[in-house]
Amino acid sequence: MLSETFFIVDFPALLIVILASILCALMGSFLVLRKEAVMVDALSHSVLPGIVMGVYLSGSFSILYVMGGATLSCLIAVLGVYALQRYARIEQGAAIGTVFTTMFALGVVFLETYIGGRVHLDTQHVLYGALELTYWANPFEWDSMPMQIKTLSVMLVITLAFMIVFFKELRVSTFDPLYAELQGQYVTALHLIQILLTALIAVSCFEATGSILVISLFVCPAASARMLCDRMETQMWLSAIIGIFCAITGYFCAGFLPLALGFEHSINAAAMIAVICGIFLVLSMLFSPAYGVITQKKKLFN
Amino acid sequence: MHFFSDHYNIILVIITTIMLGLSCGMVGPFLVLRKEALISDAMTHSTLPGLGVGFLLALSMGLNGGRFLPFLLLCSGITALLGALSVRWIINRTRLSQDVAIASVMSSFYGLGLVILSIIQSLETGNRAGLNSFLLGQVSGLTQQDLFMLTGIATLVLLLGIYNFKALRLLCFDPINAEFLGISKTKTENILLFLMISVICAGLKTVGLILILALLIIPPITARLWTDRSEVMFALSCAIAALACVNGVVVSGFFYDLPTGAIIVLSCAGFLFASLILSPIRRIINAQ
């Protein structure tokens, strides 16, 4: 297994999914606690037109343009949801649904008209991710390191720094935004930065997982951790560990399960990871020591 | 008469699309009024594994190379139901909130669907190309039988919706009063669930499973901008959805080679945008 192909193909892909899962799990914990998991759904769909325009303007998947475009479309989406709620007095769920489907449709149209298969980006890519396409020609050499690994590492450093510096403020504004505001903290600004970071994380994971499966990495590990523990710190590192575990298990299941069952091709790795995340969530909902559905039933009978 | 015989297929497609639009526009307001718009997001994404299973079933029976629409729709309906029930179970039984339930169910089911699709792709006989059109919508692959079936489903939804209109409306506005009047809440909720699943399945092929949510949400909120009366809101929402559907099919079918679903959603959004500016009741200019 530890042959040369492992280091060229599997190792960078694994590294990418592990980095992505840590990032998503950390941010996901806050979103799950704030009851804003649907926001990920909305953001990961809404960044598409920005990504496409970034790719179109730069002529390749240049990370600066793509991130810039994504930030812009994320801001437009947030403003759109706010405007619909505020001025048209539409309920939040419907406003989110309206904005993200419209943005996604716009992105698909841009993709088909401007790019049309010329650059390394197509509808398949958006829907399934392109984890299979990554390779590291000379492993452990900086020059040939896949772009996604660099992007994800930088994002991880930024996110960790943000969370460590603002941990107290984030915790207070997550559980009791009113109190935080009374203390004179900039709750809205912090929240906006959080949303922006979420969108940027979604974009940096986009190449690996596509725009829909990233939701699974954001929500499922964090929700599993939520079923298992009550403390904020525990929640954070537990969800990161669960994310890493699901990513590795999913990746190897995708590679080796079909071979074991006798198929020739492998399964889409990103999709398999999403399934494993889902299974883990179901298990922790059923068997969590403190809050599991089955555990509680057993306690009731004893 | 000459026009009709020449363009029989086109006319059939357009009639089907109008019926689909009308049925989506009929069911959508109930979701929006009950504030359950995003639960249907979980349901639409949950249809994907069903599509895969339906394809494999039809393939094993040797039906049309797997692209046998009744099977596809039936199986996707079943998984959509499973998705809706899982969301309900998570909300009622665990400590997790509604938004987590929706996001985790939709992403897990969608992932499962993609896993099944990639297995289908690795089978030598199966060509995934037929299933891809279900993600973003495409009208061109539909046969005449398919069109008749879709029109049938849409008509059924419309009739059932109109027949149960009063009970459903009461469920949205005043569920407690509904119970007093002897209307069973569970029964009405189940009817609504059935209507939702039928509409989603019928629209899968034309609008695509990622974007059909928009066809359920945007027409009702657009209609809501023009009126405070529920009958008018339903009628307007049906009209907007039908117009958007026809526009999407015509534009993507005759002018540009774009996914039908995307054009339909953008047409809906166009109506919404215009209404935000023009509507007499809640327009932006009037808002404080």
Interface residues (C-beta under 8 A of the other chain):
Chain A: V32 K35 E36 A37 V38 M39 V40 D41 A83 L84 R86 Y87 A88 R89 I90 E91 G93 A94 I96 G97 T98 T101 T102 F104 A105 L106 V108 V109 E112 T113 T123 Q124 L127 Y128 I212 L213 I215 S216 F218 V219 C220 A223 R226 M227 A254 P258 F263 E264 H265 S266 I267 N268 A270 A271 M272 I273 A274 V275 C277 G278 I279 L281 M285 Y291 V293
Chain B: V32 K35 E36 A37 L38 D41 H45 I90 R93 T94 R95 L96 S97 Q98 D99 V100 I102 A103 S104 M106 S107 S108 F109 Y110 G111 L112 G113 L114 V115 L117 S118 I119 Q121 S122 L123 N132 L135 L136 I210 L211 L213 A214 I217 I218 P220 I221 R224 L225 Y256 D257 L258 P259 G261 A262 I263 V265 L266 C268 A269 L272 L276 R282 I284 A287
